[in-house]
Amino acid sequence: LGSPNGASGVGSPALGTAGAASDEAGEEGTAKIRCQKCSLVWKVYCGTTAFTCASCGAKVMVALSAVAAQASSQVDRHLDAARRELQAIMEQQAAVVQGLWDSVEEELSLAQALWDSQAATSRGSEAAANAHAILREATQARDCAQVTEALSHAAEAGLPPPSEEVGETLARLKQEEDLEVLWRCFMSALEVEDAIDLEFWCGEATAQELFVPDAVRGAVRSLRGAEKARLAEIEYAAQLNARAQEAVQSGDQQALERLIKEASALGADPSVVQAALASLQAGANGGSSSSAFVFSASPRPAAAAGSPPDGSPRDSGSEREWQSRRAFTGGAEGDSA
């Protein structure tokens, strides 16, 4: 490992530090790493454990804990930016839906006033009255599908149809309400920091030729980067465990000491290696046998983003949002990778 001042020998690995490498944060899903041999800063993808410095040729070992901390900071920043963008979109979408409902209610009020004036002479007065009541309830509930169905019943009961603009407005209203549900699903996935669902809804929005803010796509990349950084830490811990076990089996105390130095420099937990070294030293001094040392199991990989640790189904928000998602996917539940 390179020393903090970068005075590592030719051909020896150098330590790469993150976080303090630059005052400017890296792009989503990346980290800025400083080679401590030549002091140049390089941008690498989160999850990278080592790379060769293109300037000095040193093999740079990445400080994984620092990268994970940097990735976590990126996630918080990009999630906040995405929330602001989505909130603005949702407010605009709600205003569009509100305006269309106001227009529909105005047109239907005129139609119902005409129906009231013709109630005494309408054919099938009882059916007309029922259709009138159903339409009033559907309008009060602001249920676009029920309003459309109520208008069909009214036509069957012999009531004169409203203006043609009502049908066109209802069709547009249905589309805008579906979009409102889509953006709510976006926000739900963002709140639980679910990269899989966010990618799914990005795909749905793109398929409908909708603009997805760069901040939302940046949040997805940052979440993916943070996940890769965590997995890299877990994989390194497993490799450290295996290398320590090999050193114990061969009785190599110097190898264990090097592993402790390496793990500490990279921000990993060296306690397993320290315990292995203590056990080996005790055996060499006539204490308990080093072969009695039991290594801990490798850490369990972290759950995928958005998946509960107990494997239970995710809460996808309101029933209407869930039904909307099923409609988008043709009734098939699933996550896009």
C-alpha positions in Angstrom: 0.0 0.0 0.0 1.1 3.5 -0.7 1.9 5.7 2.3 -0.2 8.9 2.8 2.5 11.0 1.2 2.5 8.7 -1.9 6.0 7.3 -1.3 5.3 3.8 -2.5 7.9 1.7 -4.3 7.9 1.1 -8.0 5.6 -1.7 -8.9 3.9 -1.8 -5.4 0.2 -1.1 -5.1 -0.9 2.4 -4.2 -3.8 3.3 -2.1 -6.6 5.3 -3.7 -8.5 7.7 -1.4 -12.0 9.0 -2.1 -14.1 11.8 -0.7 -11.1 14.2 0.0 -9.9 13.7 -3.6 -11.8 16.7 -4.8 -14.2 19.3 -3.4 -16.4 18.6 -6.4 -18.5 15.4 -6.2 -18.3 12.9 -9.0 -21.1 12.1 -11.4 -23.9 9.8 -10.5 -22.7 6.3 -9.8 -19.0 7.3 -9.9 -16.4 8.3 -7.3 -13.3 10.4 -7.6 -10.2 8.6 -6.5 -6.8 10.1 -5.8 -3.7 8.0 -6.6 -1.4 8.5 -3.6 1.7 7.7 -5.7 1.3 10.5 -8.3 -1.6 12.5 -6.6 -3.7 12.5 -9.8 -7.5 12.2 -9.4 -9.4 9.6 -11.5 -13.1 9.1 -11.9 -14.2 5.4 -11.5 -17.5 3.6 -11.3 -18.8 2.7 -7.9 -18.0 -0.9 -7.2 -14.5 -0.7 -8.7 -12.0 -2.3 -6.3 -8.7 -1.5 -8.1 -7.4 0.1 -11.3 -4.1 0.9 -12.9 -3.1 4.6 -12.8 -2.6 5.7 -16.4 -0.1 8.3 -15.2 2.3 6.4 -13.0 1.4 2.8 -13.8 0.7 2.0 -10.1 -2.1 -0.4 -9.2 -4.5 1.7 -7.2 -6.5 -0.1 -4.6 -9.8 1.8 -3.9 -10.7 2.7 -0.4 -14.1 1.0 -0.6 -15.6 2.5 2.6 -14.8 6.0 1.4 -16.4 5.3 -2.0 -19.5 3.9 -0.2 -19.8 7.0 1.9 -19.4 9.2 -1.2 -22.0 7.2 -3.1 -24.4 7.5 -0.2 -23.9 11.3 -0.2 -24.7 11.3 -3.9 -27.9 9.4 -3.4 -29.2 12.0 -0.9 -28.4 14.9 -3.1 -29.9 13.4 -6.3 -33.0 12.1 -4.5 -33.7 15.6 -3.2 -33.3 17.1 -6.7 -35.5 14.4 -8.2 -38.2 15.0 -5.6 -38.3 18.7 -6.4 -38.7 18.0 -10.1 -41.4 15.4 -9.6 -43.3 17.5 -7.2 -43.4 20.4 -9.8 -44.6 18.0 -12.5 -47.3 16.5 -10.2 -48.6 20.0 -9.3 -48.8 20.9 -13.0 -50.5 17.6 -13.8 -53.0 18.1 -11.0 -53.9 21.5 -12.3 -54.5 20.1 -15.8 -56.8 17.4 -14.4 -58.6 20.0 -12.2 -59.3 22.3 -15.2 -60.7 19.4 -17.3 -63.0 18.3 -14.4 -64.2 21.9 -14.1 -65.1 21.9 -17.8 -66.8 18.5 -17.6 -68.9 19.6 -14.6 -70.0 22.8 -16.3 -71.1 20.9 -19.5 -72.9 18.3 -17.4 -74.6 20.9 -15.3 -76.1 22.4 -18.4 -77.2 19.0 -19.6 -78.8 18.1 -16.3 -80.7 21.4 -16.2 -82.1 20.5 -19.6 -83.1 17.1 -18.4 -84.8 18.5 -15.4 -86.9 20.8 -17.7 -87.9 17.8 -19.8 -88.5 15.3 -16.9 -92.3 15.5 -17.1 -92.4 14.6 -20.8 -89.4 12.2 -21.1 -90.0 8.7 -22.3 -89.3 6.2 -19.5 -89.3 8.8 -16.8 -88.2 6.4 -14.1 -85.2 5.2 -16.1 -84.4 8.8 -16.9 -84.5 9.7 -13.2 -82.2 6.8 -12.3 -79.8 7.8 -15.1 -79.9 11.3 -13.9 -79.0 10.3 -10.3 -76.2 7.9 -11.4 -74.6 10.7 -13.4 -74.9 13.1 -10.5 -73.1 10.6 -8.2 -70.4 9.8 -10.7 -69.7 13.5 -11.2 -69.5 14.2 -7.5 -67.1 11.2 -7.2 -65.1 12.6 -10.1 -64.8 9.1 -11.6 -64.3 9.5 -15.3 -65.2 5.9 -16.2 -68.5 6.1 -14.2 -69.4 9.4 -15.8 -69.0 7.9 -19.2 -71.1 4.9 -18.2 -73.8 7.1 -16.7 -74.0 9.1 -20.0 -74.6 5.8 -21.8 -77.5 4.9 -19.5 -78.9 8.4 -19.9 -78.9 8.0 -23.7 -80.6 4.6 -23.4 -83.3 6.3 -21.2 -84.0 8.7 -24.0 -82.3 11.8 -22.4 -80.7 14.1 -25.0 -76.9 13.8 -25.1 -74.7 16.7 -23.9 -72.5 18.5 -26.3 -69.9 16.7 -28.4 -67.2 18.5 -26.5 -68.0 16.5 -23.3 -67.0 13.2 -24.9 -63.8 14.7 -26.2 -63.0 16.2 -22.8 -63.7 13.0 -21.0 -61.4 11.1 -23.3 -58.6 13.6 -22.6 -59.4 13.6 -18.9 -58.9 9.8 -18.8 -55.5 10.2 -20.4 -54.4 13.0 -18.1 -55.6 11.0 -15.0 -53.5 8.1 -16.1 -50.5 10.3 -16.4 -51.2 11.7 -12.9 -51.2 8.1 -11.6 -47.9 7.4 -13.4 -46.2 10.4 -11.8 -47.5 9.3 -8.4 -45.9 5.9 -9.0 -42.7 7.7 -9.8 -42.8 9.6 -6.5 -43.7 6.4 -4.5 -40.7 4.6 -6.0 -38.5 7.6 -5.2 -39.7 7.8 -1.6 -38.6 4.2 -0.9 -35.4 4.6 -3.0 -36.3 1.8 -5.3 -34.0 1.9 -8.3 -35.8 -1.0 -10.0 -39.2 0.6 -9.9 -37.8 4.0 -10.9 -36.2 2.4 -14.0 -39.5 0.7 -14.8 -41.4 4.0 -14.7 -38.7 5.7 -16.6 -39.3 3.1 -19.3 -43.1 3.6 -19.2 -42.8 7.3 -19.5 -40.3 7.1 -22.4 -42.6 4.7 -24.2 -45.4 7.3 -23.9 -43.0 10.0 -25.2 -43.0 11.8 -21.9 -40.1 13.9 -20.7 -38.3 12.3 -17.7 -36.3 14.9 -15.8 -32.5 14.4 -15.8 -32.7 14.6 -12.0 -34.8 11.4 -11.9 -32.5 9.5 -14.2 -29.6 10.8 -12.1 -31.3 9.5 -8.9 -31.5 6.0 -10.6 -27.8 6.1 -11.5 -26.8 7.2 -8.0 -28.9 4.5 -6.4 -27.3 1.9 -8.6 -23.9 3.2 -7.8 -24.5 3.1 -4.1 -25.7 -0.5 -4.4 -22.6 -1.5 -6.3 -20.4 0.2 -3.7 -22.1 -1.7 -0.9 -21.7 -5.0 -2.8 -18.0 -4.3 -3.4 -17.5 -3.9 0.4 -19.3 -7.2 1.0 -17.2 -9.0 -1.6 -14.0 -7.6 -0.3 -14.9 -8.7 3.2 -15.5 -12.2 1.9 -12.1 -12.2 0.1 -10.4 -10.9 3.2 -11.9 -13.7 5.2 -10.7 -16.3 2.6 -7.2 -14.8 2.4 -6.9 -14.8 6.2 -7.9 -18.4 6.4 -5.3 -19.4 3.8 -2.6 -17.5 5.9 -3.7 -19.3 9.1 -3.5 -22.7 7.4 0.0 -21.9 6.2 1.0 -20.4 9.5 2.0 -17.1 7.8 1.9 -14.4 10.4 3.4 -11.8 8.1 0.7 -12.3 5.6 -1.9 -11.7 8.3 -0.2 -8.5 9.4 -0.2 -7.3 5.8 -3.9 -8.1 5.5 -4.6 -6.1 8.7 -2.7 -3.1 7.3 -4.5 -3.4 3.9 -8.0 -3.7 5.4 -7.4 -0.7 7.8 -6.1 1.4 4.9 -9.1 0.6 2.8 -11.6 1.3 5.6 -12.6 -2.4 5.9 -13.1 -4.2 9.2 -9.9 -6.0 10.1 -11.2 -7.7 13.3 -11.5 -11.2 11.7 -7.9 -11.0 10.5 -6.7 -9.6 13.9 -8.5 -12.5 15.7 -6.8 -15.0 13.3 -3.4 -13.5 13.9 -4.0 -13.6 17.7 -5.0 -17.2 17.5 -1.9 -18.1 15.3 0.4 -16.3 17.7 -1.1 -18.0 20.7 -0.5 -21.4 19.0 3.1 -20.5 18.3 3.6 -19.5 21.9 2.3 -22.8 23.1 -1.3 -21.7 23.7 -4.4 -23.1 22.2 -4.0 -24.5 18.7 -4.5 -22.0 15.8 -6.5 -24.6 14.0 -9.3 -24.1 16.5 -9.9 -20.6 15.2 -13.3 -20.5 13.4 -13.8 -17.9 10.6 -17.0 -16.0 10.5 -19.3 -16.6 7.5 -19.2 -14.2 4.7 -21.7 -11.3 5.1 -25.0 -11.9 3.4 -25.4 -9.8 0.3 -27.6 -6.7 0.7 -31.1 -7.0 -0.6 -31.8 -5.5 -4.0 -32.9 -1.8 -3.9 -36.5 -1.6 -2.9 -36.9 -5.2 -1.7 -37.8 -5.7 2.0 -35.3 -7.7 3.9 -37.9 -10.3 4.9 -38.9 -10.9 1.3 -42.4 -9.5 1.7 -44.1 -7.8 -1.2 -43.4 -4.1 -1.7 -46.0 -1.6 -0.8 -46.8 -0.1 -4.3 -48.9 2.7 -3.0 -52.6 3.1 -3.4 -54.8 0.4 -5.1 -55.4 2.7 -8.0 -51.7 3.2 -8.6 -51.2 -0.6 -8.4 -54.0 -1.2 -10.9 -52.6 1.4 -13.2 -49.2 -0.4 -13.1 -50.9 -3.6 -14.0 -52.6 -1.8 -16.9 -49.3 -0.5 -18.1 -47.8 -3.9 -18.1 -50.7 -5.7 -19.6 -51.7 -7.2 -16.3 -48.3 -8.8 -15.6 -46.6 -7.8 -12.3 -42.9 -7.6 -12.5 -39.8 -5.4 -12.3 -37.6 -4.5 -15.2 -33.9 -5.0 -14.6 
